[in-house]
Structure formats: C-alpha cells, structure tokens
Amino acid sequence: MILFRNSTDVTMSNITVIRSRNFALHFALVDNFHVHGVTSHIGYGDAIVVASAQNGLVESCDFRANKNAINVGSGVGVLARPTRNVTFRLIHVTGQDHGGGTLSIGSIIGAGVYDVTFEHILLNGTSSGL
C-alpha cells in the first residue's frame, strides 16, 4: 500500500504493487500528480483511490481488482475537499474473482467531484462498468 497525503507535485512511474489490502495506491489531498505505467494487482480492495486531489493524470496503467479498480471521491470530515481536474486514460482494468474491477465515482463524497475524465479505458472481466 502506498499513500500520498498532503503532497504536491507527485510523480509515480513504472512500479508494480501486488497483494495490498484495502487499496494499493491512495492519493489524498494531493495537488499536481502524474501516475504512469503503474501495475496494481490487489487482492481485496481498490487498485487506486483518488480523494480530495486536484490536477492529476493517471495513464498507461494496468489495474486488477475485485472491488473498485478506480475509486474517485472527495473524502469526509477534515479530508473533505473537492476532487477536480483529474484524467484517467489508456487504462486496462481486469476484474478478479466474482467480477469487480469497476470504476467508482463518489462512493465517499463530502465535497464533490468535478471535471474527471476517462479516456480509452478497457474493462475486462468486470461485473459492471461505472
């Protein structure tokens, strides 16, 4: 599990995270981030969580999950800040076990989600899309 919190100008490139619990990658209260070429295969949980984050790009990644592969929210309480201006593109999502592997927007929401874009997302073996 990798957590970035209260961070600015984060770049994550060409790493693999396997068998993490709850979530593999979590960006909370992060401004200006770029995730490129990351592989995240999680047992039970979310492959990537983006919450209360702004100005991000997640691209050319491979996510495998049995819950949410991509989870976008805005946190609650002291972590409640809008998530805005985030793009996900060229992502391959594979569901595990009984499907899963979906895209989730707003499952945890305290301040809103704005201007989130999904481009060229391939869903394979998932139980639902969005």
N, CA, C and O atoms as a GROMACS GRO file, in nm:
protein
  520
    1MET      N    1   0.083  -0.116   0.000
    1MET     CA    2   0.000   0.000   0.000
    1MET      C    3   0.089   0.124   0.000
    1MET      O    4   0.183   0.135   0.078
    2ILE      N    5   0.056   0.216  -0.090
    2ILE     CA    6   0.131   0.341  -0.099
    2ILE      C    7   0.032   0.455  -0.082
    2ILE      O    8  -0.066   0.464  -0.156
    3LEU      N    9   0.058   0.542   0.014
    3LEU     CA   10  -0.030   0.655   0.044
    3LEU      C   11   0.046   0.786   0.029
    3LEU      O   12   0.152   0.806   0.090
    4PHE      N   13  -0.008   0.874  -0.052
    4PHE     CA   14   0.042   1.011  -0.062
    4PHE      C   15  -0.066   1.099   0.000
    4PHE      O   16  -0.182   1.092  -0.039
    5ARG      N   17  -0.028   1.182   0.097
    5ARG     CA   18  -0.125   1.268   0.164
    5ARG      C   19  -0.062   1.406   0.188
    5ARG      O   20   0.053   1.418   0.228
    6ASN      N   21  -0.143   1.510   0.161
    6ASN     CA   22  -0.095   1.647   0.176
    6ASN      C   23   0.034   1.669   0.098
    6ASN      O   24   0.133   1.720   0.152
    7SER      N   25   0.033   1.631  -0.028
    7SER     CA   26   0.153   1.637  -0.111
    7SER      C   27   0.127   1.720  -0.237
    7SER      O   28   0.013   1.737  -0.279
    8THR      N   29   0.235   1.770  -0.295
    8THR     CA   30   0.228   1.848  -0.418
    8THR      C   31   0.336   1.799  -0.515
    8THR      O   32   0.446   1.763  -0.474
    9ASP      N   33   0.302   1.798  -0.643
    9ASP     CA   34   0.396   1.760  -0.749
    9ASP      C   35   0.450   1.619  -0.729
    9ASP      O   36   0.570   1.599  -0.709
   10VAL      N   37   0.361   1.521  -0.736
   10VAL     CA   38   0.396   1.381  -0.717
   10VAL      C   39   0.400   1.311  -0.852
   10VAL      O   40   0.308   1.326  -0.932
   11THR      N   41   0.506   1.235  -0.878
   11THR     CA   42   0.516   1.152  -0.997
   11THR      C   43   0.546   1.010  -0.955
   11THR      O   44   0.636   0.984  -0.876
   12MET      N   45   0.467   0.917  -1.009
   12MET     CA   46   0.488   0.774  -0.983
   12MET      C   47   0.494   0.706  -1.119
   12MET      O   48   0.401   0.718  -1.199
   13SER      N   49   0.603   0.636  -1.146
   13SER     CA   50   0.621   0.579  -1.278
   13SER      C   51   0.683   0.440  -1.272
   13SER      O   52   0.777   0.415  -1.197
   14ASN      N   53   0.627   0.350  -1.352
   14ASN     CA   54   0.684   0.217  -1.375
   14ASN      C   55   0.712   0.138  -1.248
   14ASN      O   56   0.823   0.089  -1.227
   15ILE      N   57   0.611   0.126  -1.163
   15ILE     CA   58   0.623   0.039  -1.046
   15ILE      C   59   0.509  -0.063  -1.048
   15ILE      O   60   0.411  -0.046  -1.120
   16THR      N   61   0.524  -0.168  -0.968
   16THR     CA   62   0.421  -0.271  -0.955
   16THR      C   63   0.389  -0.289  -0.808
   16THR      O   64   0.478  -0.303  -0.725
   17VAL      N   65   0.259  -0.290  -0.776
   17VAL     CA   66   0.211  -0.315  -0.640
   17VAL      C   67   0.122  -0.438  -0.647
   17VAL      O   68   0.025  -0.441  -0.723
   18ILE      N   69   0.154  -0.541  -0.567
   18ILE     CA   70   0.080  -0.666  -0.570
   18ILE      C   71   0.037  -0.706  -0.430
   18ILE      O   72   0.113  -0.692  -0.334
   19ARG      N   73  -0.086  -0.757  -0.419
   19ARG     CA   74  -0.143  -0.814  -0.296
   19ARG      C   75  -0.149  -0.716  -0.178
   19ARG      O   76  -0.124  -0.754  -0.064
   20SER      N   77  -0.183  -0.595  -0.205
   20SER     CA   78  -0.205  -0.498  -0.098
   20SER      C   79  -0.346  -0.518  -0.042
   20SER      O   80  -0.431  -0.577  -0.108
   21ARG      N   81  -0.371  -0.468   0.079
   21ARG     CA   82  -0.504  -0.479   0.139
   21ARG      C   83  -0.573  -0.343   0.135
   21ARG      O   84  -0.508  -0.239   0.146
   22ASN      N   85  -0.703  -0.344   0.119
   22ASN     CA   86  -0.790  -0.227   0.115
   22ASN      C   87  -0.767  -0.139  -0.008
   22ASN      O   88  -0.861  -0.114  -0.083
   23PHE      N   89  -0.647  -0.094  -0.030
   23PHE     CA   90  -0.613  -0.019  -0.152
   23PHE      C   91  -0.464  -0.036  -0.179
   23PHE      O   92  -0.386  -0.061  -0.088
   24ALA      N   93  -0.428  -0.022  -0.305
   24ALA     CA   94  -0.286  -0.031  -0.341
   24ALA      C   95  -0.222   0.107  -0.346
   24ALA      O   96  -0.114   0.128  -0.292
   25LEU      N   97  -0.292   0.200  -0.411
   25LEU     CA   98  -0.241   0.337  -0.426
   25LEU      C   99  -0.348   0.434  -0.378
   25LEU      O  100  -0.465   0.420  -0.416
   26HIS      N  101  -0.310   0.531  -0.297
   26HIS     CA  102  -0.408   0.627  -0.244
   26HIS      C  103  -0.349   0.767  -0.251
   26HIS      O  104  -0.242   0.795  -0.194
   27PHE      N  105  -0.419   0.855  -0.320
   27PHE     CA  106  -0.379   0.995  -0.332
   27PHE      C  107  -0.484   1.079  -0.260
   27PHE      O  108  -0.594   1.096  -0.311
   28ALA      N  109  -0.450   1.131  -0.143
   28ALA     CA  110  -0.542   1.211  -0.062
   28ALA      C  111  -0.484   1.350  -0.040
   28ALA      O  112  -0.371   1.365   0.008
   29LEU      N  113  -0.562   1.453  -0.074
   29LEU     CA  114  -0.517   1.591  -0.059
   29LEU      C  115  -0.386   1.614  -0.135
   29LEU      O  116  -0.293   1.677  -0.084
   30VAL      N  117  -0.380   1.563  -0.257
   30VAL     CA  118  -0.261   1.576  -0.341
   30VAL      C  119  -0.293   1.670  -0.457
   30VAL      O  120  -0.398   1.659  -0.521
   31ASP      N  121  -0.203   1.762  -0.484
   31ASP     CA  122  -0.215   1.854  -0.597
   31ASP      C  123  -0.105   1.828  -0.698
   31ASP      O  124   0.011   1.808  -0.661
   32ASN      N  125  -0.141   1.826  -0.825
   32ASN     CA  126  -0.045   1.809  -0.934
   32ASN      C  127   0.026   1.674  -0.925
   32ASN      O  128   0.139   1.665  -0.877
   33PHE      N  129  -0.041   1.570  -0.972
   33PHE     CA  130   0.018   1.437  -0.968
   33PHE      C  131   0.010   1.370  -1.104
   33PHE      O  132  -0.081   1.396  -1.183
   34HIS      N  133   0.107   1.281  -1.129
   34HIS     CA  134   0.114   1.206  -1.254
   34HIS      C  135   0.151   1.062  -1.221
   34HIS      O  136   0.254   1.035  -1.160
   35VAL      N  137   0.065   0.970  -1.262
   35VAL     CA  138   0.088   0.827  -1.243
   35VAL      C  139   0.098   0.767  -1.383
   35VAL      O  140   0.005   0.780  -1.463
   36HIS      N  141   0.209   0.700  -1.412
   36HIS     CA  142   0.233   0.649  -1.547
   36HIS      C  143   0.295   0.510  -1.541
   36HIS      O  144   0.392   0.487  -1.468
   37GLY      N  145   0.240   0.417  -1.618
   37GLY     CA  146   0.300   0.285  -1.632
   37GLY      C  147   0.299   0.203  -1.504
   37GLY      O  148   0.390   0.124  -1.481
   38VAL      N  149   0.196   0.221  -1.421
   38VAL     CA  150   0.188   0.150  -1.293
   38VAL      C  151   0.100   0.027  -1.307
   38VAL      O  152  -0.005   0.031  -1.370
   39THR      N  153   0.145  -0.082  -1.247
   39THR     CA  154   0.066  -0.205  -1.240
   39THR      C  155   0.024  -0.223  -1.095
   39THR      O  156   0.107  -0.220  -1.004
   40SER      N  157  -0.107  -0.242  -1.074
   40SER     CA  158  -0.160  -0.260  -0.939
   40SER      C  159  -0.255  -0.378  -0.940
   40SER      O  160  -0.365  -0.369  -0.995
   41HIS      N  161  -0.213  -0.489  -0.879
   41HIS     CA  162  -0.295  -0.609  -0.868
   41HIS      C  163  -0.323  -0.631  -0.720
   41HIS      O  164  -0.236  -0.673  -0.644
   42ILE      N  165  -0.446  -0.602  -0.680
   42ILE     CA  166  -0.482  -0.606  -0.538
   42ILE      C  167  -0.573  -0.726  -0.511
   42ILE      O  168  -0.655  -0.762  -0.595
   43GLY      N  169  -0.557  -0.786  -0.393
   43GLY     CA  170  -0.642  -0.897  -0.354
   43GLY      C  171  -0.785  -0.852  -0.332
   43GLY      O  172  -0.870  -0.876  -0.417
   44TYR      N  173  -0.812  -0.786  -0.221
   44TYR     CA  174  -0.946  -0.732  -0.196
   44TYR      C  175  -0.934  -0.584  -0.167
   44TYR      O  176  -0.869  -0.544  -0.070
   45GLY      N  177  -0.996  -0.503  -0.248
   45GLY     CA  178  -0.992  -0.360  -0.227
   45GLY      C  179  -0.983  -0.284  -0.358
   45GLY      O  180  -1.015  -0.338  -0.463
   46ASP      N  181  -0.938  -0.160  -0.350
   46ASP     CA  182  -0.931  -0.071  -0.465
   46ASP      C  183  -0.787  -0.064  -0.516
   46ASP      O  184  -0.693  -0.055  -0.438
   47ALA      N  185  -0.772  -0.067  -0.648
   47ALA     CA  186  -0.638  -0.057  -0.706
   47ALA      C  187  -0.582   0.083  -0.690
   47ALA      O  188  -0.464   0.100  -0.657
   48ILE      N  189  -0.666   0.187  -0.713
   48ILE     CA  190  -0.622   0.325  -0.695
   48ILE      C  191  -0.738   0.407  -0.640
   48ILE      O  192  -0.851   0.398  -0.689
   49VAL      N  193  -0.709   0.487  -0.539
   49VAL     CA  194  -0.807   0.579  -0.480
   49VAL      C  195  -0.755   0.721  -0.498
   49VAL      O  196  -0.641   0.751  -0.463
   50VAL      N  197  -0.840   0.807  -0.553
   50VAL     CA  198  -0.807   0.948  -0.567
   50VAL      C  199  -0.914   1.025  -0.490
   50VAL      O  200  -1.031   1.027  -0.531
   51ALA      N  201  -0.875   1.088  -0.379
   51ALA     CA  202  -0.973   1.156  -0.293
   51ALA      C  203  -0.920   1.294  -0.254
   51ALA      O  204  -0.806   1.307  -0.208
   52SER      N  205  -1.003   1.394  -0.273
   52SER     CA  206  -0.964   1.532  -0.239
   52SER      C  207  -0.834   1.571  -0.307
   52SER      O  208  -0.749   1.638  -0.249
   53ALA      N  209  -0.820   1.529  -0.432
   53ALA     CA  210  -0.699   1.556  -0.509
   53ALA      C  211  -0.733   1.643  -0.630
   53ALA      O  212  -0.846   1.643  -0.678
   54GLN      N  213  -0.634   1.717  -0.677
   54GLN     CA  214  -0.659   1.810  -0.787
   54GLN      C  215  -0.544   1.809  -0.887
   54GLN      O  216  -0.428   1.791  -0.852
   55ASN      N  217  -0.581   1.828  -1.014
   55ASN     CA  218  -0.484   1.840  -1.122
   55ASN      C  219  -0.397   1.716  -1.135
   55ASN      O  220  -0.277   1.719  -1.108
   56GLY      N  221  -0.460   1.605  -1.177
   56GLY     CA  222  -0.387   1.480  -1.189
   56GLY      C  223  -0.406   1.411  -1.321
   56GLY      O  224  -0.506   1.432  -1.390
   57LEU      N  225  -0.310   1.329  -1.356
   57LEU     CA  226  -0.315   1.246  -1.475
   57LEU      C  227  -0.270   1.106  -1.438
   57LEU      O  228  -0.162   1.086  -1.383
   58VAL      N  229  -0.355   1.007  -1.468
   58VAL     CA  230  -0.323   0.866  -1.447
   58VAL      C  231  -0.332   0.802  -1.585
   58VAL      O  232  -0.439   0.802  -1.646
   59GLU      N  233  -0.220   0.748  -1.634
   59GLU     CA  234  -0.220   0.698  -1.772
   59GLU      C  235  -0.133   0.573  -1.788
   59GLU      O  236  -0.038   0.550  -1.714
   60SER      N  237  -0.171   0.496  -1.890
   60SER     CA  238  -0.095   0.377  -1.930
   60SER      C  239  -0.070   0.283  -1.813
   60SER      O  240   0.042   0.240  -1.788
   61CYS      N  241  -0.179   0.250  -1.741
   61CYS     CA  242  -0.168   0.165  -1.622
   61CYS      C  243  -0.249   0.037  -1.640
   61CYS      O  244  -0.339   0.029  -1.723
   62ASP      N  245  -0.215  -0.064  -1.561
   62ASP     CA  246  -0.284  -0.192  -1.558
   62ASP      C  247  -0.333  -0.215  -1.416
   62ASP      O  248  -0.253  -0.232  -1.324
   63PHE      N  249  -0.466  -0.216  -1.397
   63PHE     CA  250  -0.525  -0.233  -1.264
   63PHE      C  251  -0.608  -0.362  -1.262
   63PHE      O  252  -0.690  -0.385  -1.350
   64ARG      N  253  -0.585  -0.444  -1.160
   64ARG     CA  254  -0.663  -0.567  -1.139
   64ARG      C  255  -0.716  -0.562  -0.997
   64ARG      O  256  -0.640  -0.549  -0.901
   65ALA      N  257  -0.850  -0.575  -0.984
   65ALA     CA  258  -0.910  -0.564  -0.851
   65ALA      C  259  -1.041  -0.642  -0.846
   65ALA      O  260  -1.104  -0.665  -0.949
   66ASN      N  261  -1.081  -0.683  -0.725
   66ASN     CA  262  -1.211  -0.748  -0.711
   66ASN      C  263  -1.311  -0.655  -0.644
   66ASN      O  264  -1.423  -0.696  -0.613
   67LYS      N  265  -1.272  -0.531  -0.622
   67LYS     CA  266  -1.364  -0.430  -0.572
   67LYS      C  267  -1.364  -0.318  -0.677
   67LYS      O  268  -1.404  -0.343  -0.790
   68ASN      N  269  -1.320  -0.199  -0.644
   68ASN     CA  270  -1.310  -0.090  -0.741
   68ASN      C  271  -1.167  -0.079  -0.791
   68ASN      O  272  -1.074  -0.064  -0.712
   69ALA      N  273  -1.150  -0.087  -0.920
   69ALA     CA  274  -1.016  -0.066  -0.974
   69ALA      C  275  -0.978   0.080  -0.960
   69ALA      O  276  -0.866   0.113  -0.920
   70ILE      N  277  -1.072   0.169  -0.992
   70ILE     CA  278  -1.050   0.314  -0.982
   70ILE      C  279  -1.161   0.372  -0.896
   70ILE      O  280  -1.279   0.357  -0.928
   71ASN      N  281  -1.124   0.437  -0.786
   71ASN     CA  282  -1.220   0.496  -0.693
   71ASN      C  283  -1.189   0.644  -0.679
   71ASN      O  284  -1.082   0.682  -0.632
   72VAL      N  285  -1.284   0.729  -0.720
   72VAL     CA  286  -1.267   0.873  -0.714
   72VAL      C  287  -1.370   0.931  -0.619
   72VAL      O  288  -1.490   0.911  -0.637
   73GLY      N  289  -1.324   1.003  -0.517
   73GLY     CA  290  -1.415   1.064  -0.420
   73GLY      C  291  -1.356   1.193  -0.367
   73GLY      O  292  -1.256   1.244  -0.418
   74SER      N  293  -1.418   1.246  -0.262
   74SER     CA  294  -1.367   1.372  -0.208
   74SER      C  295  -1.346   1.367  -0.058
   74SER      O  296  -1.330   1.471   0.006
   75GLY      N  297  -1.345   1.250   0.000
   75GLY     CA  298  -1.319   1.238   0.142
   75GLY      C  299  -1.432   1.292   0.228
   75GLY      O  300  -1.528   1.348   0.177
   76VAL      N  301  -1.418   1.275   0.358
   76VAL     CA  302  -1.517   1.324   0.454
   76VAL      C  303  -1.443   1.391   0.570
   76VAL      O  304  -1.323   1.370   0.588
   77GLY      N  305  -1.514   1.471   0.645
   77GLY     CA  306  -1.454   1.537   0.761
   77GLY      C  307  -1.339   1.628   0.722
   77GLY      O  308  -1.353   1.709   0.630
   78VAL      N  309  -1.227   1.615   0.790
   78VAL     CA  310  -1.113   1.703   0.764
   78VAL      C  311  -1.051   1.676   0.627
   78VAL      O  312  -0.976   1.759   0.576
   79LEU      N  313  -1.082   1.561   0.567
   79LEU     CA  314  -1.030   1.529   0.434
   79LEU      C  315  -1.124   1.573   0.323
   79LEU      O  316  -1.097   1.547   0.206
   80ALA      N  317  -1.234   1.639   0.358
   80ALA     CA  318  -1.334   1.678   0.258
   80ALA      C  319  -1.287   1.801   0.182
   80ALA      O  320  -1.286   1.913   0.235
   81ARG      N  321  -1.249   1.780   0.059
   81ARG     CA  322  -1.211   1.885  -0.034
   81ARG      C  323  -1.245   1.831  -0.172
   81ARG      O  324  -1.224   1.713  -0.198
   82PRO      N  325  -1.297   1.914  -0.261
   82PRO     CA  326  -1.335   1.861  -0.393
   82PRO      C  327  -1.219   1.796  -0.467
   82PRO      O  328  -1.104   1.841  -0.458
   83THR      N  329  -1.249   1.690  -0.537
   83THR     CA  330  -1.156   1.634  -0.634
   83THR      C  331  -1.191   1.697  -0.767
   83THR      O  332  -1.307   1.696  -0.808
   84ARG      N  333  -1.090   1.751  -0.835
   84ARG     CA  334  -1.118   1.816  -0.963
   84ARG      C  335  -0.998   1.810  -1.057
   84ARG      O  336  -0.883   1.800  -1.015
   85ASN      N  337  -1.031   1.816  -1.186
   85ASN     CA  338  -0.930   1.818  -1.292
   85ASN      C  339  -0.837   1.695  -1.288
   85ASN      O  340  -0.715   1.708  -1.278
   86VAL      N  341  -0.898   1.577  -1.296
   86VAL     CA  342  -0.821   1.453  -1.298
   86VAL      C  343  -0.860   1.374  -1.423
   86VAL      O  344  -0.978   1.359  -1.453
   87THR      N  345  -0.760   1.326  -1.495
   87THR     CA  346  -0.784   1.247  -1.616
   87THR      C  347  -0.724   1.108  -1.600
   87THR      O  348  -0.611   1.092  -1.556
   88PHE      N  349  -0.803   1.008  -1.638
   88PHE     CA  350  -0.759   0.869  -1.645
   88PHE      C  351  -0.763   0.830  -1.793
   88PHE      O  352  -0.868   0.843  -1.856
   89ARG      N  353  -0.650   0.784  -1.848
   89ARG     CA  354  -0.651   0.744  -1.988
   89ARG      C  355  -0.557   0.626  -2.013
   89ARG      O  356  -0.457   0.606  -1.943
   90LEU      N  357  -0.593   0.549  -2.114
   90LEU     CA  358  -0.516   0.430  -2.152
   90LEU      C  359  -0.496   0.337  -2.033
   90LEU      O  360  -0.384   0.299  -1.999
   91ILE      N  361  -0.608   0.301  -1.969
   91ILE     CA  362  -0.606   0.214  -1.851
   91ILE      C  363  -0.668   0.080  -1.886
   91ILE      O  364  -0.774   0.075  -1.948
   92HIS      N  365  -0.603  -0.029  -1.848
   92HIS     CA  366  -0.658  -0.163  -1.862
   92HIS      C  367  -0.703  -0.211  -1.725
   92HIS      O  368  -0.623  -0.219  -1.632
   93VAL      N  369  -0.832  -0.242  -1.712
   93VAL     CA  370  -0.890  -0.287  -1.585
   93VAL      C  371  -0.937  -0.431  -1.600
   93VAL      O  372  -1.013  -0.462  -1.692
   94THR      N  373  -0.892  -0.518  -1.511
   94THR     CA  374  -0.936  -0.657  -1.510
   94THR      C  375  -1.001  -0.687  -1.377
   94THR      O  376  -0.944  -0.661  -1.271
   95GLY      N  377  -1.124  -0.744  -1.382
   95GLY     CA  378  -1.192  -0.786  -1.259
   95GLY      C  379  -1.137  -0.919  -1.212
   95GLY      O  380  -1.093  -1.000  -1.293
   96GLN      N  381  -1.140  -0.941  -1.083
   96GLN     CA  382  -1.093  -1.066  -1.024
   96GLN      C  383  -1.208  -1.136  -0.954
   96GLN      O  384  -1.309  -1.073  -0.922
   97ASP      N  385  -1.194  -1.264  -0.929
   97ASP     CA  386  -1.291  -1.345  -0.856
   97ASP      C  387  -1.431  -1.330  -0.915
   97ASP      O  388  -1.456  -1.380  -1.025
   98HIS      N  389  -1.521  -1.264  -0.846
   98HIS     CA  390  -1.661  -1.256  -0.890
   98HIS      C  391  -1.689  -1.126  -0.963
   98HIS      O  392  -1.790  -1.061  -0.939
   99GLY      N  393  -1.601  -1.089  -1.052
   99GLY     CA  394  -1.620  -0.966  -1.128
   99GLY      C  395  -1.541  -0.854  -1.068
   99GLY      O  396  -1.418  -0.853  -1.072
  100GLY      N  397  -1.612  -0.757  -1.011
  100GLY     CA  398  -1.544  -0.642  -0.953
  100GLY      C  399  -1.469  -0.565  -1.060
  100GLY      O  400  -1.499  -0.577  -1.179
  101GLY      N  401  -1.373  -0.488  -1.019
  101GLY     CA  402  -1.290  -0.414  -1.112
  101GLY      C  403  -1.358  -0.295  -1.175
  101GLY      O  404  -1.322  -0.255  -1.285
  102THR      N  405  -1.455  -0.238  -1.108
  102THR     CA  406  -1.532  -0.129  -1.167
  102THR      C  407  -1.467   0.008  -1.144
  102THR      O  408  -1.367   0.020  -1.074
  103LEU      N  409  -1.527   0.109  -1.206
  103LEU     CA  410  -1.490   0.248  -1.184
  103LEU      C  411  -1.593   0.307  -1.090
  103LEU      O  412  -1.713   0.294  -1.114
  104SER      N  413  -1.550   0.370  -0.984
  104SER     CA  414  -1.641   0.427  -0.886
  104SER      C  415  -1.615   0.576  -0.871
  104SER      O  416  -1.502   0.618  -0.845
  105ILE      N  417  -1.720   0.654  -0.887
  105ILE     CA  418  -1.709   0.798  -0.869
  105ILE      C  419  -1.808   0.838  -0.760
  105ILE      O  420  -1.928   0.820  -0.776
  106GLY      N  421  -1.758   0.892  -0.651
  106GLY     CA  422  -1.844   0.943  -0.545
  106GLY      C  423  -1.888   0.843  -0.440
  106GLY      O  424  -1.988   0.868  -0.372
  107SER      N  425  -1.818   0.732  -0.424
  107SER     CA  426  -1.859   0.636  -0.321
  107SER      C  427  -1.835   0.693  -0.181
  107SER      O  428  -1.908   0.661  -0.087
  108ILE      N  429  -1.733   0.776  -0.167
  108ILE     CA  430  -1.710   0.852  -0.043
  108ILE      C  431  -1.701   0.997  -0.087
  108ILE      O  432  -1.605   1.038  -0.152
  109ILE      N  433  -1.803   1.074  -0.051
  109ILE     CA  434  -1.808   1.210  -0.104
  109ILE      C  435  -1.853   1.308   0.002
  109ILE      O  436  -1.961   1.293   0.060
  110GLY      N  437  -1.771   1.407   0.028
  110GLY     CA  438  -1.806   1.510   0.124
  110GLY      C  439  -1.799   1.649   0.065
  110GLY      O  440  -1.853   1.744   0.123
  111ALA      N  441  -1.733   1.664  -0.050
  111ALA     CA  442  -1.715   1.798  -0.106
  111ALA      C  443  -1.729   1.803  -0.258
  111ALA      O  444  -1.711   1.909  -0.317
  112GLY      N  445  -1.761   1.693  -0.322
  112GLY     CA  446  -1.785   1.694  -0.466
  112GLY      C  447  -1.670   1.644  -0.551
  112GLY      O  448  -1.555   1.641  -0.508
  113VAL      N  449  -1.706   1.604  -0.673
  113VAL     CA  450  -1.611   1.558  -0.773
  113VAL      C  451  -1.643   1.634  -0.901
  113VAL      O  452  -1.757   1.631  -0.948
  114TYR      N  453  -1.543   1.702  -0.959
  114TYR     CA  454  -1.564   1.788  -1.075
  114TYR      C  455  -1.456   1.763  -1.181
  114TYR      O  456  -1.340   1.739  -1.148
  115ASP      N  457  -1.496   1.769  -1.306
  115ASP     CA  458  -1.402   1.763  -1.418
  115ASP      C  459  -1.308   1.642  -1.412
  115ASP      O  460  -1.186   1.656  -1.421
  116VAL      N  461  -1.367   1.524  -1.397
  116VAL     CA  462  -1.291   1.399  -1.403
  116VAL      C  463  -1.321   1.335  -1.538
  116VAL      O  464  -1.437   1.319  -1.576
  117THR      N  465  -1.215   1.299  -1.610
  117THR     CA  466  -1.228   1.247  -1.746
  117THR      C  467  -1.171   1.106  -1.753
  117THR      O  468  -1.065   1.076  -1.698
  118PHE      N  469  -1.244   1.019  -1.823
  118PHE     CA  470  -1.197   0.883  -1.851
  118PHE      C  471  -1.187   0.868  -2.002
  118PHE      O  472  -1.285   0.890  -2.073
  119GLU      N  473  -1.068   0.831  -2.053
  119GLU     CA  474  -1.046   0.814  -2.196
  119GLU      C  475  -0.977   0.680  -2.221
  119GLU      O  476  -0.878   0.647  -2.155
  120HIS      N  477  -1.028   0.605  -2.314
  120HIS     CA  478  -0.967   0.480  -2.357
  120HIS      C  479  -0.941   0.386  -2.239
  120HIS      O  480  -0.828   0.349  -2.210
  121ILE      N  481  -1.051   0.349  -2.170
  121ILE     CA  482  -1.046   0.256  -2.058
  121ILE      C  483  -1.098   0.123  -2.106
  121ILE      O  484  -1.211   0.116  -2.154
  122LEU      N  485  -1.020   0.016  -2.093
  122LEU     CA  486  -1.062  -0.118  -2.131
  122LEU      C  487  -1.100  -0.195  -2.005
  122LEU      O  488  -1.017  -0.213  -1.916
  123LEU      N  489  -1.226  -0.240  -1.997
  123LEU     CA  490  -1.273  -0.319  -1.884
  123LEU      C  491  -1.285  -0.463  -1.930
  123LEU      O  492  -1.351  -0.492  -2.029
  124ASN      N  493  -1.220  -0.554  -1.857
  124ASN     CA  494  -1.217  -0.695  -1.894
  124ASN      C  495  -1.254  -0.781  -1.774
  124ASN      O  496  -1.184  -0.777  -1.673
  125GLY      N  497  -1.360  -0.858  -1.783
  125GLY     CA  498  -1.400  -0.947  -1.673
  125GLY      C  499  -1.455  -0.876  -1.553
  125GLY      O  500  -1.448  -0.928  -1.442
  126THR      N  501  -1.510  -0.758  -1.572
  126THR     CA  502  -1.566  -0.682  -1.461
  126THR      C  503  -1.715  -0.711  -1.448
  126THR      O  504  -1.779  -0.752  -1.544
  127SER      N  505  -1.769  -0.688  -1.327
  127SER     CA  506  -1.911  -0.713  -1.304
  127SER      C  507  -1.998  -0.597  -1.348
  127SER      O  508  -2.117  -0.616  -1.371
  128SER      N  509  -1.942  -0.479  -1.361
  128SER     CA  510  -2.014  -0.362  -1.410
  128SER      C  511  -1.914  -0.261  -1.460
  128SER      O  512  -1.793  -0.277  -1.441
  129GLY      N  513  -1.965  -0.154  -1.523
  129GLY     CA  514  -1.874  -0.054  -1.579
  129GLY      C  515  -1.851   0.061  -1.486
  129GLY      O  516  -1.739   0.083  -1.440
  130LEU      N  517  -1.957   0.136  -1.457
  130LEU     CA  518  -1.941   0.257  -1.379
  130LEU      C  519  -2.041   0.258  -1.267
  130LEU      O  520  -2.045   0.353  -1.188
   0.00000   0.00000   0.00000
